[in-house]
Amino acid sequence: MTTPGRLSVDSEGKVRGNVAINYNDPWPCVNGRLGVTGTMSGVLEHTMVANLPSCIASFNNPSRQASAHFGIAQDGTVHQFGPLGRGWEAWHAMAANATWYGIELADDGNPNNPLTDAQIAASAQVVECLSAFAGFPLQVTDSVTGHGYGTHSMGGAAWGGHTCPDLPPKHVRSAQRPAIIDLAKLIRASTRTPLPSGRCHADGHTSLAGLAQRQGCGVPDIWWSTAAGMAAADNTGFGDLQRPYMAAGQWDALMPSGMILWLP
């Protein structure tokens, strides 16, 4: 399989790049809410028990009270239901909604149908993008306290008590997560290099958690480096862009364009 291109998040919270992607209309999806998410632990694999058009129709029906961040069709077409880094919560896994992203994958009505190659490629692109943006590791996890690429079913009753994204005893789709993570790592390795240490300006398209992951350090390391850099420059304190971002404490949110940081 050819390594697909890397995706990024724009200032509206929309994923952009070399992938077939559509954005929900209305934007964001009515089944969701703004202003409630925190640090993201990872992303959950779901299955539609349907195909993408019917999933979109269902999630845009207010009576359903269900949604996800993304849906992916068998041909690799991606549908984004709401923005990233804007505090938009998708209603996909009950107690996990505020701290896990959700990806629904079309299965033609049968959760035992394996993901297509196109779905694996698009999933790898989206998972890599979310990992870089929110700062969680590119790895499989089967624990609600873990970080990485998990499943809806791992949360048990608190997450809805589902077998999603597949059925026992085969667990066909969840067993394909390692292949998705391996490809996501190839995508990252083909394009990712750390930025030079020292003073930099946020571009409005990156979260602090994603920047820390790119630099191979922790978020506190960047804040300490920034404080030290400002002191060395005889600056009196954090500025009008830094202070509200730091006070909010949502490191997966987009940093405002022009915000000054010092990188370790």
C-alpha positions in Angstrom: 0.0 0.0 0.0 1.4 3.4 -0.9 1.9 5.7 2.1 -0.9 8.3 1.9 -0.4 12.0 2.6 -0.4 13.8 5.9 -3.5 15.8 7.0 -3.6 19.0 9.0 -6.3 21.0 10.9 -7.2 24.5 9.7 -8.2 27.6 11.7 -11.9 26.5 11.5 -11.1 23.1 13.0 -11.6 21.3 9.6 -9.2 18.6 8.5 -7.5 19.4 5.2 -5.1 17.5 2.9 -4.8 14.9 0.2 -7.9 12.9 1.1 -11.5 12.8 -0.2 -13.3 14.7 2.6 -16.7 16.3 3.0 -17.9 18.6 5.8 -21.3 18.3 7.4 -24.1 20.6 6.5 -25.1 22.1 8.9 -21.8 22.7 10.4 -21.3 21.5 13.1 -23.8 18.5 13.2 -26.9 19.3 15.3 -26.2 16.2 17.5 -23.3 17.6 19.6 -22.5 20.5 21.7 -19.8 23.2 22.0 -17.5 24.2 24.9 -17.2 21.1 26.9 -14.2 19.0 25.8 -10.9 18.6 27.7 -7.6 16.9 26.9 -8.2 14.1 24.5 -7.1 10.6 25.4 -7.3 9.2 21.9 -9.8 8.0 19.3 -12.4 5.3 19.3 -13.1 2.9 16.4 -16.9 2.5 15.7 -18.8 0.6 13.1 -21.9 2.1 11.4 -23.9 -1.1 10.8 -24.7 0.8 7.7 -23.1 2.9 5.0 -22.0 6.5 5.0 -25.0 8.2 3.4 -27.4 6.6 5.9 -25.1 7.4 8.8 -24.9 11.1 7.8 -28.7 11.2 7.6 -29.0 9.6 11.0 -26.5 11.9 12.7 -28.3 14.9 11.2 -31.6 13.8 12.7 -32.0 15.7 16.0 -34.2 12.9 17.5 -31.3 10.4 17.3 -29.0 12.3 19.7 -26.0 10.5 18.3 -22.9 11.6 16.2 -19.2 11.2 15.8 -16.3 13.3 14.7 -15.7 11.4 11.4 -17.3 8.8 9.2 -15.3 6.8 6.6 -16.9 5.0 3.6 -15.6 1.8 2.0 -13.9 3.8 -0.8 -12.0 6.0 1.8 -14.2 9.1 1.6 -14.1 10.9 4.9 -17.0 12.9 6.3 -16.3 15.4 9.2 -19.2 16.2 11.4 -17.8 18.9 13.6 -14.7 21.0 14.3 -11.5 20.0 16.2 -10.0 22.2 18.8 -13.2 24.2 19.3 -14.6 22.3 22.2 -17.2 20.5 20.1 -18.3 17.2 21.7 -19.7 14.5 19.5 -22.2 12.1 21.1 -20.6 8.8 20.3 -19.7 7.0 23.5 -21.5 8.5 26.5 -19.0 8.9 29.4 -16.2 9.1 26.8 -17.6 11.9 24.7 -15.6 14.7 26.2 -12.2 13.0 26.1 -12.2 10.7 23.1 -12.7 11.3 19.4 -15.0 9.0 17.4 -14.6 7.5 13.9 -17.5 5.6 12.4 -16.6 3.1 9.6 -19.0 1.9 7.1 -19.6 -1.9 7.1 -22.5 -2.5 4.7 -24.7 -3.6 7.6 -22.3 -6.3 8.8 -19.8 -5.6 11.6 -17.9 -8.8 10.6 -17.0 -7.2 7.2 -13.3 -6.3 7.4 -12.2 -2.7 6.6 -11.2 -2.1 3.0 -7.7 -1.0 2.1 -9.1 2.4 1.3 -10.7 2.6 4.8 -7.4 1.5 6.4 -5.5 4.3 4.5 -8.0 7.0 5.3 -8.2 5.9 8.9 -4.4 6.0 9.2 -4.5 9.6 7.9 -7.2 10.7 10.3 -5.8 8.9 13.3 -2.3 10.4 12.7 -3.8 13.8 12.3 -5.8 13.6 15.5 -2.7 12.2 17.4 -0.5 15.0 16.2 -3.2 17.6 16.9 -4.2 16.5 20.4 -0.9 15.0 21.5 -1.8 11.4 22.2 0.5 8.5 21.1 0.2 6.5 18.0 -0.6 3.1 19.6 -3.4 0.7 20.1 -5.1 0.8 23.5 -7.8 -1.5 25.0 -8.0 0.4 28.3 -10.3 3.3 29.3 -7.3 4.8 31.2 -5.0 4.3 28.2 -4.1 6.6 25.3 -4.2 5.9 21.6 -6.6 4.1 19.3 -9.2 2.2 21.3 -12.7 0.8 20.6 -16.2 1.7 21.7 -16.7 -1.6 23.4 -13.8 -1.3 25.7 -15.7 1.2 27.9 -18.5 -1.3 28.9 -21.7 0.0 30.3 -20.4 3.5 31.0 -19.8 3.9 27.3 -23.1 2.4 26.2 -22.5 -1.3 26.6 -21.8 -2.0 22.9 -19.9 -4.7 21.0 -18.9 -2.0 18.5 -16.8 -1.9 16.3 -17.3 -5.6 15.6 -18.8 -8.9 16.9 -17.3 -11.7 19.0 -15.6 -14.1 18.6 -13.9 -12.8 15.4 -13.4 -9.1 16.3 -12.4 -8.6 12.7 -12.3 -4.8 12.7 -10.7 -4.1 16.0 -7.9 -6.5 15.0 -7.1 -4.2 12.1 -6.1 -1.3 14.4 -2.4 -2.3 14.5 -2.3 -2.1 10.6 -3.8 1.4 10.9 -1.4 2.5 13.5 1.6 1.1 11.6 0.5 3.1 8.5 -0.1 6.2 10.6 3.5 5.9 11.9 4.8 5.7 8.3 2.8 8.8 7.4 4.3 10.7 10.3 7.9 9.5 9.6 7.7 10.6 6.0 7.0 14.3 6.9 7.6 15.1 10.6 10.7 17.0 11.8 11.0 19.0 15.0 11.1 22.8 14.8 14.3 24.6 15.8 14.6 25.5 19.5 14.1 29.1 20.5 11.4 31.7 19.8 8.6 30.9 17.5 5.1 32.2 16.6 2.0 30.0 16.5 0.4 29.8 13.0 -3.2 29.4 14.1 -3.3 25.8 12.8 -1.6 23.9 15.6 -2.5 22.9 19.2 0.1 23.1 22.0 -0.3 19.3 22.6 0.5 18.6 18.9 3.5 21.0 19.0 4.8 19.2 22.1 4.5 15.9 20.4 6.3 17.2 17.3 9.1 18.5 19.5 9.4 15.2 21.5 8.7 17.0 24.8 5.9 17.7 27.2 3.5 20.7 27.3 5.1 21.9 30.6 8.5 21.8 29.0 7.3 24.4 26.4 5.7 26.6 29.1 8.9 26.5 31.2 11.0 27.2 28.1 8.7 30.1 27.2 8.9 31.6 30.7 12.7 31.4 30.6 12.8 32.9 27.1 10.6 35.8 28.1 12.7 36.5 31.2 15.9 36.5 29.1 14.2 38.9 26.7 13.3 41.2 29.7 9.6 40.6 29.1 7.4 41.2 32.1 5.0 38.3 31.7 2.7 36.3 29.5 1.0 38.3 26.9 -2.7 38.8 25.8 -2.6 35.7 23.6 -0.7 33.5 26.0 -2.6 34.2 29.2 -6.1 33.1 28.1 -4.8 30.0 26.3 -2.8 29.0 29.3 -5.8 29.7 31.7 -8.2 27.6 29.6 -5.8 24.6 29.9 -7.1 22.9 26.8 -3.9 21.9 25.1 -5.7 20.2 22.1 -7.2 23.6 21.2 -5.7 25.6 18.3 -3.2 28.2 19.5 -4.1 31.7 18.3 -2.1 32.9 15.4 0.9 35.0 16.5 1.1 33.6 20.0 4.8 33.6 21.0 6.5 30.5 22.4 10.1 29.5 23.1 10.7 25.8 22.2 13.2 23.7 24.2 
